[in-house]
Amino acid sequence: MHFHCVQGRYTNMINIQVVYALPNNPTIIDCEVEEQSNVLQAITKSNILSLCQIKLDEHLIGIYGKRCDLNELVKNGDRIEIYRPLINDPKEIRRRKAAQKR
């Protein structure tokens, strides 16, 4: 953690990662954000949305595998993960298999 001058005031800066993992092609961006940044601000600052052409409203978000809200504050060292939508719902797959056995 270090300090950064923003508009005449010093603020603590923290290091985080933003991750979007496609099969065989993960995108991992190391990013420095202000200490009081929330998840949405950190994702926006990382520029991963335009880089990977992501529409955030179609994805779930988590920090180290645990779902979180976009307004949750990030901490130094956090790994923000953007989860891809499920192609096949596991519950629906089990229902279909059960129906085929009947």
N, CA, C and O atoms as a MOPAC input file, in Angstrom:
PM7 MOZYME 1SCF
protein

 N      0.84900 1    -1.16500 1     0.00000 1
 C      0.00000 1     0.00000 1     0.00000 1
 C      0.89600 1     1.22900 1     0.00000 1
 O      1.91000 1     1.27800 1     0.69600 1
 N      0.50600 1     2.21900 1    -0.79100 1
 C      1.24400 1     3.46900 1    -0.77900 1
 C      0.27500 1     4.62000 1    -0.99900 1
 O     -0.92400 1     4.40700 1    -1.17700 1
 N      0.79900 1     5.83800 1    -0.98400 1
 C     -0.04800 1     7.01700 1    -1.10600 1
 C      0.02600 1     7.58700 1    -2.51200 1
 O      1.03300 1     7.45500 1    -3.20900 1
 N     -1.06200 1     8.22200 1    -2.90500 1
 C     -1.15600 1     8.84200 1    -4.21900 1
 C     -1.87700 1    10.17200 1    -4.06200 1
 O     -2.86100 1    10.25500 1    -3.32700 1
 N     -1.41300 1    11.19700 1    -4.73100 1
 C     -2.03400 1    12.51300 1    -4.61500 1
 C     -3.14400 1    12.65400 1    -5.65900 1
 O     -2.89200 1    12.57800 1    -6.86200 1
 N     -4.37800 1    12.86100 1    -5.18100 1
 C     -5.53600 1    13.04300 1    -6.05300 1
 C     -6.19700 1    14.35500 1    -5.68100 1
 O     -6.65700 1    14.52600 1    -4.55200 1
 N     -6.24600 1    15.27400 1    -6.62000 1
 C     -6.87000 1    16.58200 1    -6.42600 1
 C     -6.38700 1    17.26100 1    -5.13700 1
 O     -7.18800 1    17.76900 1    -4.35200 1
 N     -5.08700 1    17.26100 1    -4.93700 1
 C     -4.50900 1    17.96100 1    -3.80600 1
 C     -4.57900 1    17.23400 1    -2.47600 1
 O     -4.13500 1    17.77500 1    -1.46300 1
 N     -5.12500 1    16.02200 1    -2.44700 1
 C     -5.15800 1    15.26900 1    -1.19500 1
 C     -4.49200 1    13.90900 1    -1.41900 1
 O     -4.55400 1    13.33700 1    -2.50800 1
 N     -3.86500 1    13.41900 1    -0.37400 1
 C     -3.20500 1    12.12400 1    -0.46600 1
 C     -4.16800 1    11.03000 1    -0.05000 1
 O     -4.90000 1    11.17000 1     0.92900 1
 N     -4.16200 1     9.95100 1    -0.79600 1
 C     -5.04500 1     8.83200 1    -0.50400 1
 C     -4.25100 1     7.53200 1    -0.56100 1
 O     -3.29300 1     7.41800 1    -1.32500 1
 N     -4.64400 1     6.56700 1     0.23600 1
 C     -4.00200 1     5.24900 1     0.21300 1
 C     -4.39900 1     4.51700 1    -1.05300 1
 O     -5.56400 1     4.52900 1    -1.45000 1
 N     -3.43800 1     3.88700 1    -1.67600 1
 C     -3.69200 1     3.06700 1    -2.86000 1
 C     -3.45300 1     1.60600 1    -2.48500 1
 O     -2.53200 1     1.28900 1    -1.73200 1
 N     -4.29300 1     0.72500 1    -3.01900 1
 C     -4.14900 1    -0.71100 1    -2.76100 1
 C     -4.05200 1    -1.46000 1    -4.08400 1
 O     -4.46200 1    -0.95600 1    -5.13000 1
 N     -3.50500 1    -2.66500 1    -4.02400 1
 C     -3.35800 1    -3.50800 1    -5.21100 1
 C     -4.41200 1    -4.60700 1    -5.18700 1
 O     -4.60900 1    -5.28000 1    -4.17500 1
 N     -5.08400 1    -4.77600 1    -6.32400 1
 C     -6.08800 1    -5.83000 1    -6.46600 1
 C     -5.89400 1    -6.50500 1    -7.83200 1
 O     -5.12300 1    -6.03400 1    -8.66800 1
 N     -6.60300 1    -7.60400 1    -8.03700 1
 C     -6.64100 1    -8.25600 1    -9.34500 1
 C     -8.08900 1    -8.34200 1    -9.78900 1
 O     -8.99600 1    -8.51300 1    -8.97400 1
 N     -8.29300 1    -8.22300 1   -11.08800 1
 C     -9.61100 1    -8.45000 1   -11.68000 1
 C     -9.43300 1    -9.57200 1   -12.68800 1
 O     -8.53700 1    -9.52300 1   -13.53200 1
 N    -10.30000 1   -10.59700 1   -12.59700 1
 C    -10.13000 1   -11.81200 1   -13.38300 1
 C    -11.41300 1   -12.15500 1   -14.13500 1
 O    -12.51100 1   -12.09500 1   -13.58400 1
 N    -11.24700 1   -12.51500 1   -15.40500 1
 C    -12.34600 1   -13.06600 1   -16.21000 1
 C    -11.76500 1   -14.26400 1   -16.92900 1
 O    -10.86300 1   -14.12000 1   -17.75400 1
 N    -12.27500 1   -15.44800 1   -16.62200 1
 C    -11.67000 1   -16.67000 1   -17.14300 1
 C    -12.54900 1   -17.33300 1   -18.19600 1
 O    -13.59900 1   -17.89100 1   -17.88100 1
 N    -12.11700 1   -17.26600 1   -19.42000 1
 C    -12.73000 1   -18.04900 1   -20.48400 1
 C    -12.00200 1   -19.37900 1   -20.54600 1
 O    -10.85000 1   -19.46800 1   -20.12100 1
 N    -12.64800 1   -20.41900 1   -21.06800 1
 C    -11.94000 1   -21.70300 1   -21.16600 1
 C    -10.62000 1   -21.52700 1   -21.93100 1
 O    -10.60200 1   -21.00700 1   -23.04600 1
 N     -9.54900 1   -21.95700 1   -21.33100 1
 C     -8.20100 1   -21.91900 1   -21.91400 1
 C     -7.66400 1   -20.51100 1   -22.16900 1
 O     -6.64000 1   -20.36700 1   -22.83700 1
 N     -8.32900 1   -19.46100 1   -21.65400 1
 C     -7.86300 1   -18.10700 1   -21.93000 1
 C     -8.25900 1   -17.13800 1   -20.81500 1
 O     -9.14300 1   -16.30500 1   -21.01300 1
 N     -7.61900 1   -17.23500 1   -19.64800 1
 C     -7.96300 1   -16.30800 1   -18.57100 1
 C     -7.38500 1   -14.91200 1   -18.81600 1
 O     -6.28500 1   -14.76800 1   -19.35000 1
 N     -8.13100 1   -13.90500 1   -18.42400 1
 C     -7.63200 1   -12.53200 1   -18.44100 1
 C     -7.47600 1   -12.09900 1   -16.99200 1
 O     -8.45300 1   -12.06500 1   -16.24400 1
 N     -6.26400 1   -11.77200 1   -16.59700 1
 C     -5.95300 1   -11.36100 1   -15.23700 1
 C     -5.30200 1    -9.98700 1   -15.30500 1
 O     -4.26300 1    -9.80900 1   -15.94000 1
 N     -5.92800 1    -9.02000 1   -14.64300 1
 C     -5.41300 1    -7.65500 1   -14.67400 1
 C     -5.05800 1    -7.21700 1   -13.25500 1
 O     -5.91200 1    -7.19800 1   -12.36900 1
 N     -3.79600 1    -6.86900 1   -13.05300 1
 C     -3.36500 1    -6.27900 1   -11.79200 1
 C     -3.68900 1    -4.79500 1   -11.86200 1
 O     -3.41300 1    -4.13400 1   -12.86400 1
 N     -4.27400 1    -4.28000 1   -10.79400 1
 C     -4.76100 1    -2.90300 1   -10.82400 1
 C     -4.51800 1    -2.24000 1    -9.47600 1
 O     -4.54800 1    -2.89300 1    -8.43300 1
 N     -4.28000 1    -0.95400 1    -9.51400 1
 C     -4.10500 1    -0.16800 1    -8.30100 1
 C     -5.30500 1     0.77700 1    -8.18700 1
 O     -5.59600 1     1.53800 1    -9.11000 1
 N     -5.99800 1     0.72200 1    -7.04200 1
 C     -7.18900 1     1.54700 1    -6.82800 1
 C     -7.08500 1     2.25800 1    -5.48200 1
 O     -6.28000 1     1.88800 1    -4.62800 1
 N     -7.91400 1     3.28700 1    -5.31200 1
 C     -7.95100 1     3.97300 1    -4.02700 1
 C     -8.51200 1     3.03500 1    -2.96600 1
 O     -9.34100 1     2.17500 1    -3.26200 1
 N     -8.05900 1     3.20600 1    -1.74300 1
 C     -8.41900 1     2.31100 1    -0.64400 1
 C     -9.92900 1     2.19800 1    -0.43100 1
 O    -10.40500 1     1.11900 1    -0.07900 1
 N    -10.68000 1     3.24400 1    -0.62500 1
 C    -12.12700 1     3.21400 1    -0.39200 1
 C    -12.91900 1     2.87700 1    -1.65200 1
 O    -14.09800 1     3.22200 1    -1.73800 1
 N    -12.31100 1     2.21700 1    -2.62600 1
 C    -12.99900 1     1.84100 1    -3.86400 1
 C    -13.90300 1     0.64500 1    -3.62300 1
 O    -13.59900 1    -0.22800 1    -2.81000 1
 N    -15.01900 1     0.61800 1    -4.34400 1
 C    -15.88000 1    -0.56000 1    -4.28700 1
 C    -15.58000 1    -1.46300 1    -5.48600 1
 O    -14.76600 1    -1.12400 1    -6.34500 1
 N    -16.24200 1    -2.60200 1    -5.52700 1
 C    -15.98100 1    -3.59900 1    -6.56100 1
 C    -16.23300 1    -3.02200 1    -7.95600 1
 O    -15.42100 1    -3.21800 1    -8.86000 1
 N    -17.34000 1    -2.31700 1    -8.13400 1
 C    -17.65100 1    -1.73500 1    -9.44100 1
 C    -16.57700 1    -0.73500 1    -9.87600 1
 O    -16.16100 1    -0.74600 1   -11.03400 1
 N    -16.13200 1     0.11300 1    -8.97700 1
 C    -15.08700 1     1.08100 1    -9.31400 1
 C    -13.78600 1     0.38000 1    -9.71100 1
 O    -13.10100 1     0.80500 1   -10.64100 1
 N    -13.45800 1    -0.68800 1    -9.00500 1
 C    -12.23600 1    -1.43200 1    -9.30900 1
 C    -12.33800 1    -2.12000 1   -10.67500 1
 O    -11.38400 1    -2.10100 1   -11.45300 1
 N    -13.48700 1    -2.72200 1   -10.96300 1
 C    -13.69000 1    -3.37400 1   -12.25900 1
 C    -13.59100 1    -2.34100 1   -13.37600 1
 O    -12.95500 1    -2.58000 1   -14.40300 1
 N    -14.22700 1    -1.19300 1   -13.16300 1
 C    -14.20300 1    -0.13300 1   -14.17500 1
 C    -12.78400 1     0.36200 1   -14.41300 1
 O    -12.36800 1     0.53700 1   -15.55900 1
 N    -12.04300 1     0.58800 1   -13.33500 1
 C    -10.67400 1     1.08900 1   -13.47100 1
 C     -9.76600 1     0.08900 1   -14.18600 1
 O     -8.83000 1     0.49100 1   -14.87700 1
 N    -10.03200 1    -1.20200 1   -14.02800 1
 C     -9.18300 1    -2.22200 1   -14.65600 1
 C     -9.34400 1    -2.25400 1   -16.17400 1
 O     -8.47500 1    -2.77000 1   -16.87700 1
 N    -10.43300 1    -1.71400 1   -16.67800 1
 C    -10.74800 1    -1.68300 1   -18.11200 1
 C    -11.04000 1    -3.07000 1   -18.69500 1
 O    -11.02700 1    -3.24600 1   -19.91300 1
 N    -11.30200 1    -4.04900 1   -17.83200 1
 C    -11.55400 1    -5.40700 1   -18.30200 1
 C    -12.87500 1    -5.52500 1   -19.06700 1
 O    -13.01600 1    -6.39100 1   -19.93000 1
 N    -13.84400 1    -4.65600 1   -18.75300 1
 C    -15.14300 1    -4.73300 1   -19.42000 1
 C    -15.01200 1    -4.50200 1   -20.92200 1
 O    -15.58400 1    -5.25200 1   -21.71400 1
 N    -14.27300 1    -3.48200 1   -21.32000 1
 C    -14.10700 1    -3.23200 1   -22.75300 1
 C    -13.08600 1    -4.18700 1   -23.36300 1
 O    -13.23200 1    -4.59800 1   -24.51400 1
 N    -12.06200 1    -4.53900 1   -22.60500 1
 C    -11.03600 1    -5.44600 1   -23.11000 1
 C    -11.62100 1    -6.81100 1   -23.48800 1
 O    -11.27700 1    -7.38400 1   -24.52200 1
 N    -12.50900 1    -7.31700 1   -22.63300 1
 C    -13.10700 1    -8.64800 1   -22.86700 1
 C    -14.54000 1    -8.56400 1   -23.40800 1
 O    -15.20800 1    -9.58600 1   -23.55900 1
 N    -15.00300 1    -7.35900 1   -23.69400 1
 C    -16.35800 1    -7.12800 1   -24.20600 1
 C    -17.40600 1    -7.77200 1   -23.30000 1
 O    -18.22600 1    -8.57500 1   -23.74500 1
 N    -17.36000 1    -7.40100 1   -22.01600 1
 C    -18.24500 1    -7.95800 1   -21.00200 1
 C    -19.38000 1    -6.98700 1   -20.71900 1
 O    -19.15700 1    -5.78900 1   -20.55000 1
 N    -20.60100 1    -7.51300 1   -20.66900 1
 C    -21.74900 1    -6.74800 1   -20.18100 1
 C    -21.95500 1    -7.19300 1   -18.74000 1
 O    -22.40500 1    -8.30800 1   -18.47900 1
 N    -21.62400 1    -6.31900 1   -17.82600 1
 C    -21.57600 1    -6.69600 1   -16.41400 1
 C    -22.91100 1    -7.18300 1   -15.88100 1
 O    -22.93600 1    -8.03200 1   -14.99000 1
 N    -24.02300 1    -6.67200 1   -16.39900 1
 C    -25.33100 1    -7.08700 1   -15.89100 1
 C    -25.67700 1    -8.53300 1   -16.24500 1
 O    -26.68000 1    -9.05700 1   -15.76100 1
 N    -24.87100 1    -9.18400 1   -17.07700 1
 C    -25.09400 1   -10.58300 1   -17.45100 1
 C    -24.20000 1   -11.54300 1   -16.65800 1
 O    -24.20000 1   -12.74600 1   -16.91900 1
 N    -23.44500 1   -11.02000 1   -15.70000 1
 C    -22.47700 1   -11.84400 1   -14.97800 1
 C    -22.63000 1   -11.68700 1   -13.46900 1
 O    -23.11600 1   -10.66800 1   -12.97700 1
 N    -22.20800 1   -12.71100 1   -12.75600 1
 C    -22.11000 1   -12.64200 1   -11.30100 1
 C    -20.67400 1   -12.26200 1   -10.95300 1
 O    -19.74800 1   -12.49200 1   -11.73200 1
 N    -20.50800 1   -11.67400 1    -9.76600 1
 C    -19.20200 1   -11.19500 1    -9.33300 1
 C    -18.86900 1   -11.81100 1    -7.98100 1
 O    -19.75600 1   -12.03500 1    -7.15700 1
 N    -17.59400 1   -12.08100 1    -7.75800 1
 C    -17.16200 1   -12.60000 1    -6.46900 1
 C    -15.75400 1   -12.13700 1    -6.13800 1
 O    -15.03000 1   -11.61800 1    -6.98800 1
 N    -15.39100 1   -12.33700 1    -4.89400 1
 C    -14.02500 1   -12.09600 1    -4.44100 1
 C    -13.52300 1   -13.40900 1    -3.86100 1
 O    -14.07500 1   -13.91500 1    -2.88500 1
 N    -12.48400 1   -13.95400 1    -4.45800 1
 C    -11.93400 1   -15.25700 1    -4.06100 1
 C    -13.01200 1   -16.33700 1    -3.96700 1
 O    -13.06100 1   -17.08500 1    -2.99000 1
 N    -13.87300 1   -16.41900 1    -4.97800 1
 C    -14.85400 1   -17.49100 1    -5.04600 1
 C    -16.10600 1   -17.28200 1    -4.22100 1
 O    -16.98000 1   -18.14900 1    -4.21200 1
 N    -16.22100 1   -16.17600 1    -3.53700 1
 C    -17.40600 1   -15.89500 1    -2.72000 1
 C    -18.15900 1   -14.73000 1    -3.34400 1
 O    -17.60300 1   -13.64400 1    -3.51100 1
 N    -19.43000 1   -14.95600 1    -3.69000 1
 C    -20.23300 1   -13.91900 1    -4.34600 1
 C    -20.25000 1   -12.63800 1    -3.52300 1
 O    -20.23500 1   -12.67800 1    -2.29300 1
 N    -20.28200 1   -11.50600 1    -4.21400 1
 C    -20.30200 1   -10.21100 1    -3.54000 1
 C    -21.13700 1    -9.22100 1    -4.34200 1
 O    -21.47200 1    -9.47100 1    -5.50000 1
 N    -21.46700 1    -8.10500 1    -3.72100 1
 C    -22.19000 1    -7.02600 1    -4.37500 1
 C    -21.19400 1    -6.06000 1    -5.00500 1
 O    -20.03900 1    -5.97800 1    -4.58900 1
 N    -21.65900 1    -5.33400 1    -6.01000 1
 C    -20.79600 1    -4.37100 1    -6.67900 1
 C    -20.40700 1    -3.20400 1    -5.78200 1
 O    -19.39600 1    -2.54500 1    -6.02400 1
 N    -21.20700 1    -2.94300 1    -4.74200 1
 C    -20.89700 1    -1.81100 1    -3.86000 1
 C    -20.02600 1    -2.21200 1    -2.66300 1
 O    -19.73000 1    -1.37300 1    -1.81100 1
 N    -19.61800 1    -3.46900 1    -2.58900 1
 C    -18.73400 1    -3.91600 1    -1.50700 1
 C    -17.34500 1    -3.30000 1    -1.68500 1
 O    -16.82000 1    -3.24100 1    -2.79600 1
 N    -16.75900 1    -2.84400 1    -0.57600 1
 C    -15.42400 1    -2.24600 1    -0.63600 1
 C    -14.36400 1    -3.33000 1    -0.84300 1
 O    -14.45700 1    -4.42500 1    -0.28700 1
 N    -13.36400 1    -3.00600 1    -1.64900 1
 C    -12.27100 1    -3.95300 1    -1.87600 1
 C    -11.16500 1    -3.71300 1    -0.86000 1
 O    -11.01500 1    -2.61700 1    -0.32000 1
 N    -10.39300 1    -4.77100 1    -0.61300 1
 C     -9.26600 1    -4.69700 1     0.31600 1
 C     -7.97900 1    -5.00100 1    -0.44200 1
 O     -8.00100 1    -5.61700 1    -1.50700 1
 N     -6.88200 1    -4.57100 1     0.11100 1
 C     -5.59300 1    -4.82100 1    -0.51200 1
 C     -5.40600 1    -6.31800 1    -0.75800 1
 O     -5.58800 1    -7.12800 1     0.15100 1
 N     -5.04600 1    -6.67900 1    -1.98100 1
 C     -4.80200 1    -8.07400 1    -2.32700 1
 C     -6.03000 1    -8.82700 1    -2.80600 1
 O     -5.91400 1    -9.99600 1    -3.17200 1
 N     -7.21100 1    -8.20200 1    -2.81700 1
 C     -8.42500 1    -8.89600 1    -3.27800 1
 C     -8.30100 1    -9.31800 1    -4.73600 1
 O     -7.64300 1    -8.65800 1    -5.53900 1
 N     -8.94600 1   -10.42800 1    -5.05500 1
 C     -9.03100 1   -10.93700 1    -6.42400 1
 C    -10.51000 1   -10.92400 1    -6.80200 1
 O    -11.27800 1   -11.78200 1    -6.36600 1
 N    -10.89800 1    -9.95400 1    -7.60900 1
 C    -12.29000 1    -9.82800 1    -8.04600 1
 C    -12.47800 1   -10.72500 1    -9.26200 1
 O    -11.73500 1   -10.63000 1   -10.23900 1
 N    -13.47400 1   -11.59300 1    -9.19200 1
 C    -13.71100 1   -12.56200 1   -10.25600 1
 C    -15.04800 1   -12.27700 1   -10.92700 1
 O    -16.06800 1   -12.11700 1   -10.25500 1
 N    -15.03800 1   -12.21500 1   -12.24700 1
 C    -16.25700 1   -12.05000 1   -13.03200 1
 C    -16.60000 1   -13.42600 1   -13.57600 1
 O    -15.85000 1   -13.99900 1   -14.36600 1
 N    -17.74500 1   -13.95100 1   -13.14400 1
 C    -18.12500 1   -15.31500 1   -13.50000 1
 C    -18.92300 1   -15.33400 1   -14.78700 1
 O    -19.82000 1   -14.51400 1   -14.98300 1
 N    -18.59500 1   -16.27700 1   -15.66900 1
 C    -19.34300 1   -16.45700 1   -16.91300 1
 C    -20.70700 1   -17.06100 1   -16.60200 1
 O    -20.85100 1   -17.80700 1   -15.63300 1
 N    -21.71500 1   -16.73900 1   -17.42600 1
 C    -23.02100 1   -17.37200 1   -17.22800 1
 C    -22.91200 1   -18.87800 1   -17.47000 1
 O    -22.11500 1   -19.32800 1   -18.29400 1
 N    -23.71500 1   -19.64200 1   -16.75000 1
 C    -23.72700 1   -21.08500 1   -16.95200 1
 C    -24.34800 1   -21.40500 1   -18.30700 1
 O    -25.39100 1   -20.86100 1   -18.66800 1
 N    -23.70000 1   -22.28500 1   -19.04300 1
 C    -24.27000 1   -22.72700 1   -20.31700 1
 C    -25.35200 1   -23.75600 1   -20.04400 1
 O    -26.42100 1   -23.71900 1   -20.65200 1
 N    -25.07200 1   -24.67100 1   -19.13000 1
 C    -26.03300 1   -25.68900 1   -18.73100 1
 C    -26.23200 1   -25.62600 1   -17.22400 1
 O    -25.27300 1   -25.74200 1   -16.46000 1
 N    -27.45800 1   -25.44600 1   -16.80500 1
 C    -27.78300 1   -25.40600 1   -15.38700 1
 C    -27.67700 1   -26.82200 1   -14.82200 1
 O    -28.37100 1   -27.71500 1   -15.30700 1
 N    -26.83500 1   -27.05700 1   -13.81600 1
 C    -26.67000 1   -28.40700 1   -13.26000 1
 C    -27.98300 1   -29.01600 1   -12.77300 1
 O    -28.18600 1   -30.22200 1   -12.91400 1
 N    -28.87000 1   -28.21500 1   -12.20800 1
 C    -30.16500 1   -28.74100 1   -11.74400 1
 C    -30.99400 1   -29.23700 1   -12.92300 1
 O    -31.63900 1   -30.28200 1   -12.83800 1
 N    -30.97500 1   -28.49800 1   -14.00700 1
 C    -31.74400 1   -28.89400 1   -15.19300 1
 C    -31.17700 1   -30.16700 1   -15.80600 1
 O    -31.93900 1   -31.00800 1   -16.28100 1
 N    -29.87300 1   -30.32500 1   -15.80700 1
 C    -29.24300 1   -31.54800 1   -16.33300 1
 C    -29.69000 1   -32.75800 1   -15.51500 1
 O    -30.01800 1   -33.80200 1   -16.07800 1
 N    -29.70200 1   -32.61900 1   -14.16800 1
 C    -30.13900 1   -33.73600 1   -13.31400 1
 C    -31.60700 1   -34.07400 1   -13.56900 1
 O    -31.97700 1   -35.24800 1   -13.60100 1
 N    -32.44700 1   -33.04700 1   -13.75200 1
 C    -33.87200 1   -33.30000 1   -14.03600 1
 C    -34.04400 1   -34.07800 1   -15.32700 1
 O    -34.83400 1   -35.02100 1   -15.38300 1
 N    -33.32200 1   -33.69900 1   -16.35300 1
 C    -33.42000 1   -34.40000 1   -17.64700 1
 C    -32.96400 1   -35.85100 1   -17.52900 1
 O    -33.59600 1   -36.75300 1   -18.07900 1
 N    -31.86000 1   -36.07200 1   -16.80700 1
 C    -31.37000 1   -37.45200 1   -16.63800 1
 C    -32.38600 1   -38.29700 1   -15.87100 1
 O    -32.61500 1   -39.45700 1   -16.21300 1
 N    -32.98300 1   -37.72400 1   -14.85200 1
 C    -33.99400 1   -38.44000 1   -14.06200 1
 C    -35.21100 1   -38.75600 1   -14.92800 1
 O    -35.76600 1   -39.85100 1   -14.83400 1
 N    -35.62000 1   -37.84000 1   -15.74400 1
 C    -36.78500 1   -38.04400 1   -16.61300 1
 C    -36.50700 1   -39.12900 1   -17.65100 1
 O    -37.41900 1   -39.87000 1   -18.01700 1
 N    -35.28400 1   -39.23700 1   -18.12800 1
 C    -34.93100 1   -40.25700 1   -19.11900 1
 C    -34.92100 1   -41.65700 1   -18.52800 1
 O    -35.14200 1   -42.63200 1   -19.24500 1
 N    -34.66800 1   -41.76900 1   -17.23500 1
 C    -34.62600 1   -43.07400 1   -16.56900 1
 C    -36.02300 1   -43.64700 1   -16.36000 1
 O    -36.17200 1   -44.85300 1   -16.16500 1
 N    -37.04500 1   -42.80100 1   -16.39800 1
 C    -38.41300 1   -43.26500 1   -16.16100 1
 C    -38.97900 1   -43.98100 1   -17.31900 1
 O    -40.12400 1   -44.43000 1   -17.26800 1

